Amino acid sequence: MPKKLRQFELIPLIIIVSIPDICYSEPMDAIDRKILEILRKKARIPLKGLSQQVNLSLPSTSERLHKLERAGYIKEYAAILDPQKFNKEFTCFCMVEFSRHDINYDRDFVDFVMHCPEILECHRITGAYEYMLKIVTRSVKDMEQLIEVMRLEKRVINTSTITILTSIKDEASVGAE
């Protein structure tokens, strides 16, 4: 039987509340977009320089930046290395087709891709091929060896490779427009 409470006795109460990340519920404004565009071009800009470029105080700029990060508009900050400085002269796109369609082959291939440093991008695509890869190697010979590994070990039966001669535009990120 429950104990009777005196009039002024305090009852301990635990309330569990799920608070979602504070993020933008309203659409981004021009200042948010300007912050993202500046960071897209120069991710290492000091906060002071960023705040000056968007004409806001340091705390206001910092708060907006943190909200953009928490809301997922900024995936990561990264250095983009020059492949030529590492003697990686050959860039291509390679489409691959498997000998048969099986979820286990896909998993095995994706695991291979994730652990192959020469493969910079992997996209699942529609059409005659299953995947399109962006590959950067030291030479055509290295690329040929990589394709041979995929054919022998990863059940790739057909490839189509497009060699990059010159990159006219090579953006690392989408714009904030």
ZAGUKE-402158 format. One record per residue: residue in one letter; x, y, z of N, C-alpha, C in turn. Coordinates in steps of 0.2 Angstrom, whole numbers. Layout:
BEGIN
+--------+-------+-------+-------+-------+-------+-------+-------+-------+-------+
: residu :   npx :   npy :   npz :  capx :  capy :  capz :   cpx :   cpy :   cpz :
+--------+-------+-------+-------+-------+-------+-------+-------+-------+-------+
:      A :     X :     Y :     Z :     X :     Y :     Z :     X :     Y :     Z :
...
+--------+-------+-------+-------+-------+-------+-------+-------+-------+-------+
//
This chain:
BEGIN
+--------+-------+-------+-------+-------+-------+-------+-------+-------+-------+
: residu :   npx :   npy :   npz :  capx :  capy :  capz :   cpx :   cpy :   cpz :
+--------+-------+-------+-------+-------+-------+-------+-------+-------+-------+
:      M :     4 :    -6 :     0 :     0 :     0 :     0 :     4 :     6 :     0 :
:      P :     3 :    11 :    -5 :     7 :    17 :    -5 :     7 :    21 :     1 :
:      K :    13 :    24 :     3 :    13 :    28 :     8 :    10 :    35 :     7 :
:      K :     7 :    38 :    12 :     4 :    44 :    11 :     9 :    50 :    11 :
:      L :     8 :    54 :     7 :    13 :    60 :     7 :    10 :    66 :    11 :
:      R :    15 :    69 :    14 :    13 :    75 :    18 :    13 :    81 :    13 :
:      Q :    10 :    86 :    15 :     8 :    91 :    10 :    14 :    94 :     7 :
:      F :    20 :    95 :    10 :    25 :    98 :     7 :    31 :    93 :     5 :
:      E :    30 :    87 :     5 :    35 :    82 :     4 :    37 :    82 :    -4 :
:      L :    43 :    82 :    -5 :    45 :    82 :   -12 :    46 :    75 :   -15 :
:      I :    43 :    74 :   -21 :    44 :    68 :   -24 :    49 :    68 :   -30 :
:      P :    54 :    64 :   -29 :    59 :    64 :   -35 :    56 :    62 :   -41 :
:      L :    57 :    65 :   -46 :    54 :    64 :   -53 :    60 :    64 :   -58 :
:      I :    60 :    59 :   -62 :    65 :    59 :   -68 :    61 :    59 :   -74 :
:      I :    63 :    64 :   -78 :    59 :    65 :   -85 :    65 :    64 :   -90 :
:      I :    63 :    59 :   -95 :    68 :    58 :  -100 :    65 :    62 :  -106 :
:      V :    69 :    66 :  -109 :    66 :    70 :  -115 :    71 :    69 :  -120 :
:      S :    69 :    68 :  -126 :    73 :    67 :  -132 :    73 :    74 :  -135 :
:      I :    79 :    77 :  -135 :    80 :    83 :  -139 :    84 :    83 :  -145 :
:      P :    81 :    84 :  -151 :    84 :    83 :  -157 :    90 :    88 :  -158 :
:      D :    95 :    87 :  -162 :   100 :    92 :  -163 :    96 :    99 :  -165 :
:      I :    99 :   104 :  -162 :    96 :   111 :  -165 :    99 :   112 :  -172 :
:      C :    94 :   113 :  -176 :    96 :   114 :  -183 :    92 :   119 :  -186 :
:      Y :    93 :   120 :  -193 :    88 :   125 :  -196 :    82 :   122 :  -197 :
:      S :    77 :   125 :  -194 :    70 :   123 :  -196 :    67 :   128 :  -201 :
:      E :    70 :   134 :  -201 :    69 :   139 :  -207 :    74 :   138 :  -212 :
:      P :    72 :   140 :  -218 :    77 :   139 :  -224 :    83 :   143 :  -223 :
:      M :    89 :   141 :  -226 :    95 :   145 :  -225 :    94 :   152 :  -228 :
:      D :    97 :   157 :  -226 :    97 :   163 :  -229 :   103 :   165 :  -233 :
:      A :   103 :   171 :  -235 :   109 :   173 :  -240 :   116 :   172 :  -236 :
:      I :   116 :   174 :  -229 :   122 :   174 :  -225 :   124 :   167 :  -224 :
:      D :   120 :   162 :  -223 :   122 :   155 :  -222 :   125 :   152 :  -229 :
:      R :   122 :   154 :  -234 :   124 :   152 :  -241 :   131 :   155 :  -242 :
:      K :   132 :   161 :  -240 :   138 :   164 :  -241 :   144 :   161 :  -237 :
:      I :   142 :   159 :  -231 :   147 :   156 :  -226 :   149 :   149 :  -230 :
:      L :   144 :   145 :  -232 :   145 :   139 :  -236 :   150 :   140 :  -242 :
:      E :   148 :   145 :  -246 :   152 :   146 :  -252 :   159 :   148 :  -250 :
:      I :   160 :   152 :  -245 :   167 :   154 :  -243 :   171 :   148 :  -240 :
:      L :   168 :   144 :  -236 :   171 :   138 :  -234 :   172 :   132 :  -239 :
:      R :   168 :   132 :  -244 :   169 :   128 :  -250 :   175 :   129 :  -253 :
:      K :   177 :   135 :  -254 :   183 :   138 :  -258 :   189 :   138 :  -253 :
:      K :   188 :   139 :  -247 :   194 :   140 :  -242 :   192 :   138 :  -235 :
:      A :   192 :   131 :  -234 :   189 :   128 :  -228 :   194 :   130 :  -222 :
:      R :   200 :   132 :  -223 :   204 :   134 :  -217 :   204 :   141 :  -215 :
:      I :   199 :   145 :  -218 :   199 :   152 :  -216 :   197 :   152 :  -209 :
:      P :   201 :   157 :  -206 :   200 :   158 :  -198 :   193 :   161 :  -197 :
:      L :   190 :   159 :  -192 :   183 :   162 :  -190 :   183 :   169 :  -190 :
:      K :   188 :   173 :  -188 :   188 :   180 :  -189 :   187 :   182 :  -196 :
:      G :   191 :   179 :  -200 :   191 :   181 :  -207 :   184 :   180 :  -210 :
:      L :   181 :   174 :  -208 :   174 :   172 :  -211 :   169 :   177 :  -208 :
:      S :   170 :   179 :  -202 :   165 :   184 :  -199 :   165 :   191 :  -203 :
:      Q :   172 :   193 :  -204 :   172 :   199 :  -208 :   169 :   199 :  -215 :
:      Q :   170 :   193 :  -218 :   168 :   192 :  -225 :   160 :   192 :  -225 :
:      V :   157 :   190 :  -220 :   149 :   190 :  -220 :   146 :   195 :  -216 :
:      N :   151 :   200 :  -213 :   149 :   206 :  -209 :   144 :   204 :  -203 :
:      L :   147 :   199 :  -199 :   144 :   197 :  -193 :   149 :   197 :  -188 :
:      S :   146 :   197 :  -181 :   151 :   196 :  -176 :   154 :   189 :  -176 :
:      L :   159 :   188 :  -172 :   162 :   182 :  -171 :   157 :   177 :  -168 :
:      P :   154 :   179 :  -163 :   149 :   174 :  -160 :   143 :   172 :  -164 :
:      S :   141 :   177 :  -168 :   135 :   175 :  -173 :   138 :   171 :  -178 :
:      T :   144 :   172 :  -181 :   146 :   168 :  -186 :   147 :   161 :  -184 :
:      S :   150 :   160 :  -178 :   152 :   154 :  -175 :   145 :   150 :  -173 :
:      E :   140 :   153 :  -171 :   134 :   150 :  -170 :   131 :   147 :  -176 :
:      R :   131 :   152 :  -182 :   128 :   149 :  -188 :   132 :   143 :  -191 :
:      L :   139 :   144 :  -190 :   143 :   138 :  -193 :   141 :   132 :  -189 :
:      H :   141 :   132 :  -182 :   139 :   126 :  -178 :   132 :   123 :  -180 :
:      K :   127 :   128 :  -182 :   121 :   125 :  -184 :   121 :   122 :  -191 :
:      L :   125 :   125 :  -195 :   126 :   122 :  -202 :   129 :   115 :  -201 :
:      E :   134 :   114 :  -197 :   138 :   108 :  -196 :   133 :   103 :  -193 :
:      R :   129 :   105 :  -187 :   124 :   100 :  -184 :   119 :    98 :  -189 :
:      A :   117 :   103 :  -193 :   111 :   101 :  -198 :   114 :    97 :  -204 :
:      G :   120 :    96 :  -204 :   123 :    91 :  -209 :   124 :    95 :  -216 :
:      Y :   124 :   101 :  -216 :   126 :   105 :  -223 :   133 :   104 :  -224 :
:      I :   137 :   103 :  -219 :   144 :   102 :  -220 :   146 :    95 :  -217 :
:      K :   148 :    91 :  -222 :   149 :    84 :  -221 :   156 :    83 :  -218 :
:      E :   161 :    87 :  -220 :   168 :    86 :  -217 :   172 :    92 :  -220 :
:      Y :   178 :    93 :  -217 :   183 :    97 :  -219 :   189 :    93 :  -221 :
:      A :   191 :    94 :  -227 :   197 :    90 :  -230 :   202 :    93 :  -234 :
:      A :   208 :    91 :  -234 :   213 :    93 :  -239 :   212 :    89 :  -245 :
:      I :   213 :    93 :  -251 :   213 :    90 :  -257 :   220 :    90 :  -260 :
:      L :   222 :    84 :  -260 :   229 :    83 :  -262 :   230 :    83 :  -270 :
:      D :   236 :    85 :  -272 :   237 :    85 :  -280 :   240 :    78 :  -282 :
:      P :   236 :    75 :  -286 :   239 :    68 :  -288 :   246 :    68 :  -291 :
:      Q :   247 :    73 :  -295 :   254 :    74 :  -298 :   260 :    74 :  -293 :
:      K :   259 :    77 :  -288 :   264 :    77 :  -283 :   266 :    70 :  -280 :
:      F :   261 :    66 :  -281 :   262 :    59 :  -279 :   263 :    54 :  -285 :
:      N :   265 :    57 :  -290 :   267 :    54 :  -296 :   261 :    49 :  -299 :
:      K :   255 :    52 :  -297 :   249 :    48 :  -300 :   246 :    52 :  -306 :
:      E :   248 :    50 :  -312 :   247 :    54 :  -318 :   241 :    51 :  -322 :
:      F :   239 :    46 :  -320 :   233 :    43 :  -324 :   227 :    43 :  -321 :
:      T :   222 :    46 :  -323 :   215 :    47 :  -321 :   210 :    44 :  -326 :
:      C :   206 :    40 :  -323 :   201 :    37 :  -328 :   194 :    36 :  -324 :
:      F :   189 :    35 :  -328 :   183 :    32 :  -326 :   182 :    25 :  -329 :
:      C :   180 :    21 :  -324 :   180 :    14 :  -327 :   173 :    11 :  -325 :
:      M :   169 :     9 :  -329 :   163 :     5 :  -328 :   164 :    -2 :  -328 :
:      V :   161 :    -5 :  -323 :   162 :   -13 :  -322 :   155 :   -16 :  -322 :
:      E :   155 :   -22 :  -325 :   150 :   -27 :  -325 :   152 :   -34 :  -322 :
:      F :   147 :   -36 :  -318 :   149 :   -43 :  -315 :   146 :   -49 :  -319 :
:      S :   149 :   -54 :  -318 :   147 :   -61 :  -321 :   140 :   -63 :  -320 :
:      R :   138 :   -61 :  -314 :   131 :   -62 :  -312 :   129 :   -58 :  -306 :
:      H :   123 :   -56 :  -306 :   120 :   -52 :  -301 :   118 :   -55 :  -294 :
:      D :   122 :   -54 :  -289 :   121 :   -57 :  -283 :   123 :   -52 :  -277 :
:      I :   119 :   -51 :  -272 :   120 :   -47 :  -267 :   127 :   -48 :  -264 :
:      N :   129 :   -54 :  -263 :   136 :   -56 :  -260 :   142 :   -53 :  -265 :
:      Y :   141 :   -54 :  -271 :   146 :   -51 :  -276 :   146 :   -43 :  -275 :
:      D :   141 :   -40 :  -274 :   141 :   -33 :  -273 :   144 :   -31 :  -266 :
:      R :   143 :   -35 :  -261 :   146 :   -33 :  -254 :   154 :   -34 :  -255 :
:      D :   156 :   -40 :  -258 :   163 :   -41 :  -259 :   166 :   -36 :  -263 :
:      F :   163 :   -34 :  -268 :   166 :   -28 :  -273 :   166 :   -22 :  -269 :
:      V :   161 :   -20 :  -265 :   161 :   -14 :  -262 :   166 :   -14 :  -256 :
:      D :   167 :   -20 :  -253 :   173 :   -20 :  -248 :   180 :   -19 :  -252 :
:      F :   180 :   -22 :  -257 :   187 :   -21 :  -261 :   188 :   -14 :  -263 :
:      V :   182 :   -11 :  -265 :   183 :    -3 :  -267 :   185 :     1 :  -261 :
:      M :   182 :     0 :  -255 :   183 :     4 :  -250 :   190 :     3 :  -247 :
:      H :   194 :    -2 :  -249 :   200 :    -4 :  -246 :   206 :    -2 :  -252 :
:      C :   204 :     0 :  -258 :   208 :     1 :  -263 :   210 :     8 :  -264 :
:      P :   216 :    11 :  -262 :   217 :    18 :  -262 :   217 :    21 :  -269 :
:      E :   218 :    17 :  -274 :   218 :    20 :  -281 :   211 :    22 :  -283 :
:      I :   206 :    19 :  -280 :   199 :    20 :  -282 :   196 :    26 :  -277 :
:      L :   195 :    32 :  -281 :   193 :    38 :  -277 :   186 :    39 :  -276 :
:      E :   182 :    36 :  -281 :   175 :    37 :  -281 :   172 :    30 :  -283 :
:      C :   166 :    28 :  -281 :   162 :    22 :  -283 :   155 :    24 :  -283 :
:      H :   152 :    23 :  -289 :   145 :    25 :  -290 :   141 :    19 :  -293 :
:      R :   135 :    17 :  -290 :   131 :    12 :  -293 :   127 :    16 :  -298 :
:      I :   127 :    13 :  -304 :   124 :    16 :  -310 :   118 :    12 :  -313 :
:      T :   114 :    15 :  -317 :   110 :    11 :  -321 :   113 :    10 :  -328 :
:      G :   110 :     5 :  -332 :   112 :     4 :  -338 :   116 :    -3 :  -339 :
:      A :   120 :    -4 :  -343 :   123 :   -10 :  -345 :   128 :   -12 :  -339 :
:      Y :   131 :    -7 :  -336 :   136 :    -8 :  -330 :   133 :    -7 :  -323 :
:      E :   136 :   -10 :  -318 :   134 :   -10 :  -312 :   137 :    -4 :  -308 :
:      Y :   143 :    -3 :  -309 :   147 :     3 :  -305 :   151 :     7 :  -310 :
:      M :   152 :    13 :  -308 :   157 :    18 :  -311 :   162 :    20 :  -306 :
:      L :   168 :    19 :  -308 :   174 :    20 :  -303 :   178 :    26 :  -306 :
:      K :   180 :    31 :  -301 :   185 :    35 :  -303 :   192 :    33 :  -300 :
:      I :   196 :    32 :  -304 :   203 :    28 :  -302 :   208 :    33 :  -304 :
:      V :   213 :    34 :  -300 :   219 :    37 :  -301 :   225 :    33 :  -299 :
:      T :   229 :    32 :  -304 :   235 :    27 :  -303 :   241 :    31 :  -306 :
:      R :   247 :    28 :  -305 :   253 :    31 :  -307 :   254 :    30 :  -315 :
:      S :   251 :    25 :  -318 :   252 :    24 :  -325 :   246 :    19 :  -328 :
:      V :   246 :    19 :  -334 :   241 :    15 :  -338 :   243 :     7 :  -336 :
:      K :   249 :     5 :  -335 :   251 :    -1 :  -333 :   247 :    -3 :  -326 :
:      D :   248 :     2 :  -321 :   245 :     1 :  -315 :   237 :     0 :  -315 :
:      M :   234 :     4 :  -320 :   227 :     3 :  -321 :   225 :    -4 :  -323 :
:      E :   229 :    -6 :  -328 :   228 :   -12 :  -331 :   229 :   -18 :  -326 :
:      Q :   233 :   -17 :  -321 :   234 :   -22 :  -316 :   228 :   -22 :  -311 :
:      L :   226 :   -16 :  -310 :   220 :   -16 :  -306 :   214 :   -19 :  -309 :
:      I :   213 :   -18 :  -315 :   207 :   -21 :  -319 :   208 :   -28 :  -319 :
:      E :   214 :   -31 :  -320 :   215 :   -38 :  -320 :   213 :   -41 :  -313 :
:      V :   215 :   -38 :  -308 :   213 :   -40 :  -301 :   205 :   -40 :  -300 :
:      M :   202 :   -35 :  -303 :   195 :   -35 :  -302 :   192 :   -41 :  -307 :
:      R :   195 :   -42 :  -312 :   192 :   -48 :  -316 :   193 :   -55 :  -313 :
:      L :   199 :   -56 :  -311 :   201 :   -62 :  -308 :   198 :   -63 :  -301 :
:      E :   198 :   -58 :  -297 :   196 :   -59 :  -290 :   189 :   -57 :  -288 :
:      K :   186 :   -52 :  -292 :   180 :   -49 :  -290 :   174 :   -51 :  -295 :
:      R :   175 :   -56 :  -300 :   170 :   -58 :  -305 :   168 :   -52 :  -309 :
:      V :   172 :   -48 :  -311 :   171 :   -43 :  -316 :   172 :   -46 :  -323 :
:      I :   167 :   -46 :  -327 :   167 :   -49 :  -334 :   168 :   -44 :  -339 :
:      N :   166 :   -37 :  -338 :   167 :   -32 :  -343 :   168 :   -26 :  -340 :
:      T :   173 :   -22 :  -343 :   174 :   -15 :  -341 :   174 :   -10 :  -347 :
:      S :   173 :    -4 :  -346 :   174 :     1 :  -351 :   177 :     7 :  -347 :
:      T :   183 :     9 :  -350 :   187 :    14 :  -347 :   187 :    20 :  -351 :
:      I :   186 :    26 :  -348 :   187 :    32 :  -351 :   193 :    36 :  -348 :
:      T :   198 :    37 :  -352 :   204 :    40 :  -349 :   203 :    48 :  -349 :
:      I :   205 :    51 :  -344 :   205 :    58 :  -343 :   211 :    61 :  -346 :
:      L :   210 :    66 :  -351 :   216 :    69 :  -354 :   218 :    75 :  -350 :
:      T :   212 :    80 :  -349 :   213 :    86 :  -345 :   207 :    87 :  -342 :
:      S :   207 :    89 :  -336 :   201 :    91 :  -332 :   200 :    99 :  -332 :
:      I :   194 :   100 :  -335 :   192 :   107 :  -336 :   189 :   110 :  -330 :
:      K :   185 :   106 :  -327 :   182 :   108 :  -320 :   182 :   102 :  -316 :
:      D :   185 :   103 :  -310 :   185 :    98 :  -305 :   183 :   100 :  -298 :
:      E :   177 :   101 :  -297 :   175 :   104 :  -290 :   175 :    98 :  -285 :
:      A :   177 :    99 :  -279 :   177 :    95 :  -274 :   170 :    94 :  -270 :
:      S :   166 :    99 :  -271 :   159 :   100 :  -267 :   154 :   103 :  -272 :
:      V :   148 :   102 :  -270 :   142 :   106 :  -273 :   142 :   113 :  -270 :
:      G :   139 :   118 :  -274 :   138 :   124 :  -272 :   132 :   125 :  -267 :
:      A :   132 :   130 :  -264 :   127 :   131 :  -259 :   120 :   135 :  -262 :
:      E :   120 :   135 :  -268 :   114 :   139 :  -271 :   108 :   135 :  -271 :
+--------+-------+-------+-------+-------+-------+-------+-------+-------+-------+
//
